[in-house]
Amino acid sequence: MTLKQAYEYGQEQLKNAEIDDAALDAWYLLEYVTGVSRAMYFLDMNREISLEQETKYCSYVATRAKHVPLQHITGVQEFMGLEFLVNEHVLVPRQDTEVLVECVLEDLKSGIHILDMCTGSGCILLSLLKLCRMSNVNGVGVDISEEALKVAKQNAEKLEVNARFISSDLFCDVEGKYDVIVSNPPYIRTSVIEELKEEVKFHDPFIALDGKEDGLYFYRRIVEDSPKYLKKGGKLYFEIGHDQGEDVSKLMKDAGFVDVTVKKDLAGLDRVVFGMYSVIRANS
Ligand code: GLN
């Protein structure tokens, strides 16, 4: 098989299997297996690939045709320009979440402690620590899943970021006070998970998606408990679903958060809510 034949075969198979972005995924798999860049491909598309590469490519295409996410085959996903290891135990980092990271980055100062609740792959915490360029910023990632924490720790090592990870059911085993709590908790209503595409509903961990009956379960719990773990004037940042801006803002205001703000993602949908915990107001 030549590079061109392989690429065409991959596109055909993935189109037949009704994979979104079939051509793109066929390309990424070819690049992953052969190491050929896009420019090299166009210069030399009639080059034969080795039998080993051909076998590998065809088997990856077959796996992708079964709607296994591309990232579970290649084992990585880019986020904030950094490469994160992923597997079936963590939510594949989404581009939408970059808006959350950008919001927090804008506010970071030196000497700050960050807590990332439901850290998953660690993508939020680790990109904050890697990209903040401030001295003395440190962070803790929390997750209930030991398997997810293994991935987060590997990512910390790979990105050479110093972070601590705690296994805890929300705040159960968390101690100390933080300047910033950030979270992209599971927020999809249980009844809606069934309607998601196969790549998500069968391959992202259910516990990373399920926000229970009304999708707000984790926001309620985190809003309720976070004041105990925030320093005076500390801030809570959430990623939210596009229709949760009002509900989550209300939860935060009712719990004593002030300056509660909703931010949109690049598609113009509500995606982030944040606010500052005001001790005076909460106690009054
Ligand atoms: N914090 C991780 C992410 O944003 C995991 C989120 C989750 O599991 N809900 O990708």
Residues whose N, C-alpha, C, O or C-beta is under 5 A from the ligand:
A	BS01	LIG	L91 V92 P93 T97 C118 T119 G120 S121 C123 I124 N184 P185 P186 A208
